């Protein structure tokens, strides 16, 4: 059953999901949470713009997939703290 969330709650949910399930494609995430690929893609793009996740394009079985990974906590630290 799909989890019904919108806005910031949906972003938080996907962020936590990616942290627990690293390296899944956007399609795989969408299937597991029961949302559309478009909704997950938009949330991942927003999280990537905020610097919270990174994506990597790979070719697997002749198809291009966008894999999603959380950003390392050390990369989130301000420069003066590193």
Protein Blocks (a to p, Z undefined) as FASTA:
>chain_A
ZZddehjllmmmmmmmmmmmghiafklmmmmnopafklmmmmmmmmmmnopaccddddee
hiacdddddddfklmpcfklZZ
